[in-house]
Amino acid sequence: MRFVVRNGVAAVALALFLAAASAAAADPGGGAFVVHDRTVITQQEEITDPCTGETFTSTTTFRFLEQETLTPSGIVTTFELQSAALEGVAPSGARYLGRLISLYNATFSSSTADEVSTIRNPTFHIVRIGENGTPDDFYEHVVLIDHFNSDTGEYTLHVEHVSAECR
């Protein structure tokens, strides 16, 4: 369940923004308040190649470039560019290298920051370099739409569509 783990990463990044939004809301300025941030997270996870059925452990480094804008009316919008690079080796000796670039958007009101709507649409391009050196590519496409309460962690809407494409 690779994407469930990524949901946790996105939730951590969103929590960082919620804290920044709280600080921004206290700013007495008359215009929009903008926060820029960079975050790097590294994690290990089990991934199953949908083309071969082979499972491998990967180390993935995520990089987030984020901009959050708080408008005078109290609406907060978050735009995030996420990139990731993964590497792993399967028990067979096959090497896996993967890359991802994804956009992420979240919108919520600063007066009800616990109710958050998010949209993500990442695609991972992963190359398997077999034991004999032959490469096999596969893509994992995901569409995630969520509405959740950041205080309780309860989802009122969760739409997830995951597909794989072998090449």
Beta strands, then each sheet from edge to edge (+ up, - down):
strand 1: 33-48
strand 2: 55-70
strand 3: 75-89
strand 4: 95-109
strand 5: 115-120
strand 6: 123-129
strand 7: 135-149
strand 8: 155-166
sheet 1: 1+ 2- 3+ 4- 5+ 7- 6+
sheet 2: 1+ 2- 3+ 4- 5+ 7- 8+
end
